[in-house]
């Protein structure tokens, strides 16, 4: 039995393995999405696929992996030195650009766990540059990778790597980014083997068991403080880009004796566009919200989430079935699930729940498919954070399900035929109140050559709501040469065209007249 200090050290050590994996991945990759925006995540799982540790990377990546890993690892015959690659959203992935690489950890011929990383590839062979198309089916979204070996007994399967690279516009960069993912896992395996050398098989297994018990105790204690009851909330996605509008995500939240059931019955059925998401993505959003209610020292492990259960009708927006398109479900629908869970919790603990944040990742994908040369670029853009009882919302930040960085202008302009004309805070876009919501951003791209552009954005019609009498944040706006654009659109631009993204502000908290009385 580990002492509290020993358990704390063990938790820190396995978390540090994830951090080191992320450092290797970032420093080895070539694409801006990985090395500049940090659109990747790393984690460790036990031999049964239970989460053991993760770095503070991307919530939507990590939560979905935690939900789906047990099913993935149970279907594979694992051998030492192997690595599996996958991106199938219906077999443990999120959307096709997010590619997951899994490596088993064997010690004394015993499977002890897995190291995993997931990274976003701006080009995965979709029908549009940037691999975030305005799609209607999974087939349009790029190369589909069911779980399969990419490495056998330490040897990269070159024929399989060649197929993956050939599906993209820049095979050299693709190979480099995949090699970076393999290197990150090798670093993770080596560090875990060092830890196993010190603890031994029995000691390592015992430490993981105690870690999960500790996480569950902390989680259930935090959940037990929530008022028992049944709370309902509904919020809406603007549209799916191909005709569907005002898409409801409905939640009935039941809290009883430290257990929580999230029931999404009543949610809109899966749609023709790509806002659909597998249940693992909805789980990631739910896990994130409840993790925010727990003490800071709560470990990121399977035990922490044992008290949470999800159910959603098969074929609805948050439990989509193959072959529904999912490119924007991972980014936009997951953001709205967070808002819905927060909205339900606000009825139980209003003093602890902030107003809605911007509620969109403001996705812009662009590039060229031409014999003269290909390029792909994708980024998400920050916005306003919702205000809370104890402070205003932050401005110009990524919120909730993503914490990627922006791409530095120097990096973007040196690699692509683009010029950033404006990058500034969108003053006055945060909702008014006793505490003001954070302001959004304005990012304006000038195209130095013709290109294709796709926008997948939300909160252009349904504003981020305020709390406790606070006002809603401003809706976002998209423009081409100062003319309005829809929230979701695919278009071609010519040299000199300018696309401007004005991101939503966060909701305000508290009635404004209260601010005048304080």
Secondary structure, 3 states (H helix, E strand, C coil): CCCHHHHHHHHHHHHHHHHHHHHHHHHHCCCHHHHCCCCEEEEEEECCCCEEEECCCCHHHHHHHHHHHHHHHHCCCCCCCCEEEECCHHHCCCCCCEEEEEEEEEECCEEEEEEEEEEECCCCCCCCCCCCCCCCCHHHHCCCCCCEEEEECCEECHHHHHHHHHCCCCHHHHHHHHHHHHHHHHHHHHHHHHHHHHHHHHHHHHHHHHHHHHHHHHHHHHHHCCCCEEEEEEEEEEECCCCCEEEEEEEEEEEECCEEEEECCCCCECCCCCCCCCHHHHHHHHHHHHHHCCCCCCCCCHHHHCCEEEECCCCECCECCCCCCCCCHHHHHHHHHHHHHHHHHHHHCHHHCCCCCCCCCCEEEEEECCCCCCEEEEECCCECCCCECCECCCCCECCCCCCCCCCCHHHHHHHCCEEEEEEEEECCCCCCCCECCCCEEEEEEEECCCEEEEEECCCCCCCCCCECCCCCCCCCEEEECCEEECCEEEEEECCCCEEEEECCCCCCECCHHHHHCC
